[in-house]
Amino acid sequence: MSEFRYKQVIVFRSDLKLSKGKAAVQAGHAAVSAAEEVRKHRREWWQAWIDEGQRKIAVKVKTEKELLELEKKAKELGFPCALIIDRGLTEIPPNTVTCLGIGPAPSEKVGKLTDMLPLL
């Protein structure tokens, strides 16, 4: 398929300077948790995303404040999402907000919210 109609966006805080392994685990949490929200609330989006190959994009913001503002906008626009808050068992303090999973959702719609963010 040359063009994906759906995508999931994982948004990281770049100020945390996570190790590659920690970032991978946080991305996994965000991808699974956000996909479950979509499966529960927008099953047609979830099924289309599954069928076409589960496209994911990883982008970054500079601060926790930016991440929380993005979560608020995503919810206002009706995108199921998942904010990931770490338990603090390894690299970072407990209750650190690390990333946000948005969607999967229609690529064009979610892109209006996230396409301007730099890739991770």
N, CA, C and O of each residue as an XYZ file, in Angstrom:
480
protein
N       0.856     -1.176      0.000
C       0.000      0.000      0.000
C       0.900      1.237      0.000
O       1.781      1.365      0.849
N       0.681      2.129     -0.935
C       1.554      3.286     -1.065
C       1.229      4.388     -0.072
O       2.114      5.157      0.301
N      -0.005      4.481      0.358
C      -0.375      5.538      1.286
C      -1.207      4.961      2.420
O      -2.173      4.231      2.197
N      -0.820      5.298      3.620
C      -1.562      4.851      4.791
C      -2.685      5.834      5.083
O      -2.487      7.048      5.032
N      -3.852      5.310      5.386
C      -4.990      6.163      5.721
C      -5.068      6.440      7.220
O      -5.749      7.373      7.647
N      -4.368      5.628      8.021
C      -4.398      5.763      9.484
C      -2.969      5.725     10.017
O      -2.085      5.093      9.439
N      -2.771      6.411     11.125
C      -1.465      6.343     11.781
C      -1.629      6.596     13.269
O      -2.607      7.179     13.736
N      -0.630      6.133     13.978
C      -0.520      6.394     15.404
C       0.717      7.256     15.593
O       1.739      7.038     14.942
N       0.626      8.232     16.483
C       1.754      9.122     16.744
C       2.170      8.963     18.201
O       1.346      9.052     19.111
N       3.460      8.725     18.404
C       4.036      8.642     19.746
C       4.869      9.905     19.934
O       5.796     10.172     19.168
N       4.525     10.680     20.968
C       5.189     11.964     21.212
C       6.022     11.854     22.487
O       5.501     11.541     23.557
N       7.325     12.117     22.358
C       8.260     12.031     23.472
C       8.673     13.407     23.967
O       8.683     14.382     23.216
N       9.011     13.461     25.231
C       9.659     14.644     25.802
C      11.159     14.526     25.538
O      11.795     13.573     25.987
N      11.716     15.474     24.825
C      13.153     15.415     24.531
C      14.010     15.877     25.702
O      15.213     15.614     25.722
N      13.419     16.558     26.673
C      14.195     17.036     27.818
C      14.602     15.931     28.793
O      15.455     16.155     29.652
N      14.010     14.753     28.673
C      14.318     13.676     29.612
C      15.610     12.942     29.299
O      16.213     12.360     30.200
N      16.046     12.954     28.060
C      17.296     12.276     27.664
C      17.286     10.801     28.082
O      18.227     10.317     28.711
N      16.210     10.098     27.723
C      16.083      8.681     28.045
C      17.089      7.851     27.257
O      17.458      8.215     26.140
N      17.532      6.738     27.833
C      18.358      5.800     27.076
C      17.504      5.205     25.953
O      16.277      5.290     25.990
N      18.153      4.609     24.967
C      17.417      4.008     23.853
C      16.480      2.913     24.342
O      15.351      2.795     23.866
N      16.945      2.123     25.279
C      16.103      1.048     25.802
C      14.885      1.571     26.546
O      13.775      1.071     26.365
N      15.095      2.576     27.381
C      13.990      3.160     28.142
C      12.995      3.812     27.188
O      11.786      3.676     27.376
N      13.480      4.514     26.172
C      12.595      5.140     25.190
C      11.791      4.081     24.442
O      10.605      4.275     24.175
N      12.429      2.964     24.104
C      11.720      1.890     23.399
C      10.589      1.317     24.252
O       9.493      1.060     23.755
N      10.865      1.124     25.525
C       9.847      0.590     26.430
C       8.694      1.590     26.594
O       7.528      1.196     26.579
N       9.011      2.866     26.748
C       7.967      3.879     26.889
C       7.126      3.957     25.612
O       5.907      4.114     25.680
N       7.773      3.847     24.451
C       7.038      3.833     23.178
C       6.096      2.644     23.115
O       4.971      2.761     22.628
N       6.556      1.496     23.610
C       5.698      0.317     23.651
C       4.480      0.537     24.521
O       3.366      0.177     24.140
N       4.686      1.126     25.687
C       3.556      1.438     26.568
C       2.565      2.367     25.868
O       1.355      2.141     25.910
N       3.082      3.406     25.228
C       2.216      4.386     24.567
C       1.470      3.761     23.394
O       0.277      4.007     23.214
N       2.164      2.955     22.596
C       1.533      2.342     21.421
C       0.402      1.396     21.827
O      -0.695      1.455     21.272
N       0.673      0.538     22.782
C      -0.339     -0.433     23.213
C      -1.503      0.267     23.915
O      -2.666     -0.011     23.622
N      -1.192      1.160     24.828
C      -2.250      1.821     25.603
C      -3.150      2.674     24.717
O      -4.373      2.633     24.855
N      -2.561      3.442     23.814
C      -3.367      4.282     22.923
C      -4.186      3.422     21.961
O      -5.354      3.716     21.707
N      -3.581      2.365     21.429
C      -4.315      1.478     20.525
C      -5.509      0.836     21.233
O      -6.570      0.669     20.632
N      -5.340      0.480     22.496
C      -6.461     -0.094     23.255
C      -7.587      0.923     23.435
O      -8.763      0.565     23.367
N      -7.234      2.184     23.663
C      -8.265      3.226     23.764
C      -9.041      3.350     22.459
O     -10.264      3.486     22.459
N      -8.319      3.301     21.359
C      -8.986      3.393     20.047
C      -9.837      2.150     19.800
O     -10.957      2.256     19.300
N      -9.317      0.980     20.146
C     -10.093     -0.257     19.951
C     -11.411     -0.200     20.715
O     -12.435     -0.683     20.230
N     -11.385      0.390     21.910
C     -12.596      0.486     22.734
C     -13.577      1.538     22.225
O     -14.789      1.331     22.270
N     -13.053      2.675     21.738
C     -13.912      3.824     21.457
C     -14.108      4.152     19.981
O     -15.094      4.797     19.627
N     -13.194      3.724     19.114
C     -13.293      3.981     17.671
C     -12.835      2.735     16.923
O     -11.854      2.763     16.180
N     -13.557      1.651     17.130
C     -13.121      0.358     16.608
C     -12.856      0.372     15.108
O     -11.963     -0.332     14.635
N     -13.616      1.161     14.353
C     -13.414      1.205     12.906
C     -12.033      1.774     12.558
O     -11.404      1.325     11.600
N     -11.558      2.763     13.334
C     -10.213      3.296     13.114
C      -9.168      2.233     13.440
O      -8.213      2.027     12.692
N      -9.372      1.566     14.569
C      -8.428      0.545     15.011
C      -8.325     -0.575     13.974
O      -7.224     -0.983     13.606
N      -9.459     -1.064     13.512
C      -9.447     -2.184     12.563
C      -8.787     -1.788     11.248
O      -8.016     -2.569     10.690
N      -9.071     -0.603     10.747
C      -8.448     -0.141      9.501
C      -6.928     -0.022      9.674
O      -6.171     -0.393      8.777
N      -6.492      0.489     10.809
C      -5.067      0.630     11.101
C      -4.390     -0.739     11.177
O      -3.302     -0.927     10.632
N      -5.029     -1.686     11.846
C      -4.500     -3.053     11.924
C      -4.374     -3.638     10.516
O      -3.336     -4.198     10.166
N      -5.413     -3.510      9.724
C      -5.445     -4.106      8.387
C      -4.387     -3.539      7.451
O      -3.869     -4.260      6.598
N      -4.057     -2.252      7.598
C      -3.118     -1.649      6.649
C      -1.666     -1.632      7.134
O      -0.804     -1.096      6.437
N      -1.370     -2.198      8.299
C       0.022     -2.358      8.691
C       0.490     -1.592      9.915
O       1.681     -1.618     10.223
N      -0.400     -0.912     10.624
C      -0.094     -0.294     11.917
C       1.004      0.769     11.851
O       1.975      0.704     12.605
N       0.858      1.722     10.974
C       1.835      2.806     10.840
C       1.954      3.583     12.148
O       0.959      3.933     12.782
N       3.217      3.844     12.535
C       3.516      4.627     13.742
C       4.567      5.672     13.398
O       5.484      5.409     12.620
N       4.430      6.849     13.978
C       5.387      7.932     13.800
C       5.832      8.374     15.194
O       4.996      8.534     16.083
N       7.130      8.571     15.397
C       7.655      9.052     16.678
C       8.168     10.482     16.490
O       9.011     10.755     15.636
N       7.634     11.380     17.312
C       8.008     12.798     17.258
C       8.352     13.269     18.665
O       8.240     12.516     19.632
N       8.776     14.535     18.762
C       9.183     15.018     20.080
C       8.694     16.435     20.334
O       8.459     17.227     19.421
N       8.556     16.709     21.626
C       8.332     18.059     22.127
C       9.446     18.323     23.133
O      10.153     17.403     23.544
N       9.597     19.581     23.526
C      10.713     19.938     24.403
C      10.433     19.739     25.889
O      11.357     19.480     26.660
N       9.171     19.856     26.302
C       8.877     19.879     27.740
C       7.617     19.100     28.081
O       6.823     18.753     27.206
N       7.451     18.834     29.376
C       6.229     18.209     29.865
C       5.024     19.108     29.588
O       3.957     18.619     29.217
N       5.187     20.400     29.764
C       4.090     21.342     29.513
C       3.590     21.221     28.072
O       2.381     21.185     27.841
N       4.501     21.158     27.108
C       4.104     21.013     25.706
C       3.360     19.696     25.483
O       2.375     19.644     24.746
N       3.840     18.641     26.126
C       3.206     17.331     25.982
C       1.781     17.356     26.530
O       0.863     16.831     25.900
N       1.597     17.961     27.693
C       0.270     18.039     28.300
C      -0.674     18.923     27.484
O      -1.868     18.636     27.398
N      -0.154     19.983     26.892
C      -0.974     20.825     26.012
C      -1.423     20.038     24.776
O      -2.561     20.166     24.325
N      -0.514     19.229     24.242
C      -0.843     18.407     23.079
C      -1.902     17.365     23.440
O      -2.813     17.111     22.653
N      -1.788     16.766     24.612
C      -2.797     15.803     25.059
C      -4.164     16.479     25.148
O      -5.164     15.911     24.711
N      -4.211     17.672     25.705
C      -5.465     18.403     25.835
C      -6.085     18.673     24.462
O      -7.285     18.474     24.272
N      -5.273     19.124     23.513
C      -5.770     19.393     22.155
C      -6.268     18.112     21.489
O      -7.303     18.115     20.823
N      -5.530     17.023     21.671
C      -5.924     15.742     21.079
C      -7.295     15.312     21.597
O      -8.153     14.881     20.827
N      -7.487     15.432     22.888
C      -8.772     15.060     23.479
C      -9.890     15.976     23.003
O     -11.000     15.516     22.736
N      -9.600     17.282     22.894
C     -10.606     18.226     22.403
C     -11.036     17.897     20.977
O     -12.188     18.118     20.601
N     -10.094     17.363     20.181
C     -10.387     16.994     18.793
C     -10.982     15.590     18.671
O     -11.295     15.140     17.569
N     -11.137     14.908     19.792
C     -11.774     13.596     19.781
C     -10.861     12.426     19.476
O     -11.337     11.357     19.095
N      -9.547     12.607     19.637
C      -8.618     11.509     19.407
C      -8.398     10.729     20.701
O      -7.974     11.311     21.699
N      -8.677      9.431     20.705
C      -8.297      8.636     21.867
C      -6.776      8.684     22.017
O      -6.045      8.603     21.030
N      -6.312      8.815     23.243
C      -4.874      8.895     23.468
C      -4.531      8.326     24.841
O      -5.406      8.039     25.657
N      -3.221      8.173     25.068
C      -2.749      7.615     26.337
C      -1.498      8.349     26.779
O      -0.486      8.342     26.077
N      -1.563      8.979     27.932
C      -0.419      9.645     28.535
C       0.321      8.613     29.388
O      -0.287      7.932     30.214
N       1.623      8.503     29.183
C       2.409      7.498     29.893
C       3.169      8.161     31.042
O       3.919      9.118     30.848
N       2.954      7.624     32.238
C       3.587      8.131     33.453
C       4.399      6.977     34.048
O       3.848      5.938     34.412
N       5.696      7.175     34.139
C       6.607      6.114     34.559
C       6.529      5.860     36.070
O       6.304      6.781     36.856
N       6.717      4.606     36.456
C       6.691      4.233     37.874
C       7.988      4.552     38.598
O       8.038      4.503     39.827
N       9.045      4.880     37.847
C      10.300      5.280     38.480
C      11.145      4.137     39.005
O      11.868      4.303     39.987
N      11.065      2.983     38.368
C      11.826      1.831     38.857
C      13.245      1.758     38.302
O      14.057      0.973     38.792
N      13.556      2.566     37.284
C      14.897      2.470     36.673
C      15.564      3.837     36.563
O      16.253      4.253     37.495
N      15.380      4.539     35.463
C      16.182      5.723     35.139
C      15.649      7.060     35.624
O      16.423      7.997     35.816
N      14.374      7.163     35.820
C      13.772      8.468     36.108
C      12.916      8.390     37.369
O      12.514      7.300     37.776
N      12.633      9.530     37.987
C      11.846      9.531     39.226
C      10.412      9.026     39.012
O       9.881      9.117     37.905
N       9.792      8.497     40.065
C       8.395      8.065     39.975
C       7.498      9.209     39.510
O       7.730     10.379     39.815
N       6.478      8.830     38.769
C       5.444      9.753     38.278
C       5.945     10.750     37.236
O       5.356     11.818     37.068
N       7.024     10.409     36.538
C       7.509     11.247     35.440
C       6.678     10.973     34.195
O       6.548      9.826     33.768
N       6.122     12.016     33.621
C       5.387     11.909     32.355
C       6.423     11.787     31.247
O       7.258     12.675     31.078
N       6.374     10.687     30.487
C       7.411     10.433     29.479
C       6.948     10.663     28.050
O       7.671     11.260     27.253
N       5.751     10.196     27.718
C       5.318     10.298     26.333
C       3.801     10.191     26.240
O       3.103      9.925     27.219
N       3.328     10.409     25.029
C       1.901     10.404     24.737
C       1.669      9.611     23.466
O       2.328      9.849     22.454
N       0.748      8.679     23.510
C       0.324      7.976     22.306
C      -0.989      8.574     21.827
O      -1.931      8.706     22.609
N      -1.063      8.935     20.557
C      -2.287      9.486     19.967
C      -2.714      8.565     18.840
O      -1.937      8.257     17.937
N      -3.965      8.130     18.911
C      -4.484      7.258     17.859
C      -4.053      5.824     18.050
O      -3.524      5.436     19.092
N      -4.297      5.051     17.010
C      -4.416      5.384     15.604
C      -5.692      6.163     15.273
O      -6.745      6.002     15.890
N      -5.528      7.006     14.270
C      -6.606      7.870     13.809
C      -6.371      8.154     12.331
O      -5.295      7.859     11.811
N      -7.350      8.715     11.656
C      -7.137      9.065     10.247
C      -5.900      9.960     10.105
O      -5.769     10.969     10.799
N      -5.008      9.579      9.208
C      -3.724     10.266      9.042
C      -3.882     11.761      8.818
O      -3.172     12.561      9.427
N      -4.800     12.135      7.958
C      -4.984     13.548      7.642
C      -5.419     14.349      8.869
O      -4.952     15.467      9.090
N      -6.311     13.768      9.658
C      -6.818     14.469     10.845
C      -5.763     14.590     11.933
O      -5.540     15.680     12.460
N      -5.114     13.490     12.273
C      -4.103     13.540     13.336
C      -2.889     14.340     12.871
O      -2.202     14.958     13.685
N      -2.626     14.331     11.578
C      -1.510     15.102     11.040
C      -1.644     16.586     11.266
O      -0.641     17.279     11.435
N      -2.863     17.090     11.274
C      -3.076     18.517     11.529
C      -2.621     18.904     12.934
O      -2.292     20.062     13.191
N      -2.606     17.942     13.826
C      -2.182     18.178     15.208
C      -0.689     17.930     15.413
O      -0.068     18.571     16.260
N      -0.104     16.999     14.641
C       1.258     16.546     14.947
C       2.287     16.689     13.834
O       3.483     16.572     14.100
N       1.869     16.936     12.609
C       2.845     16.947     11.499
C       3.918     18.020     11.617
O       4.978     17.903     11.002
N       3.657     19.068     12.403
C       4.658     20.136     12.546
C       5.734     19.797     13.569
O       6.731     20.510     13.675
N       5.547     18.724     14.318
C       6.525     18.341     15.343
C       7.720     17.628     14.694
O       7.538     16.870     13.742
N       8.937     17.864     15.199
C      10.105     17.201     14.628
C      10.121     15.705     14.951
O       9.671     15.282     16.016
N      10.644     14.919     14.016
C      10.789     13.488     14.245
C      11.766     13.241     15.387
O      12.697     14.016     15.607
N      11.540     12.160     16.103
C      12.400     11.799     17.227
C      13.787     11.429     16.729
O      14.660     11.094     17.529
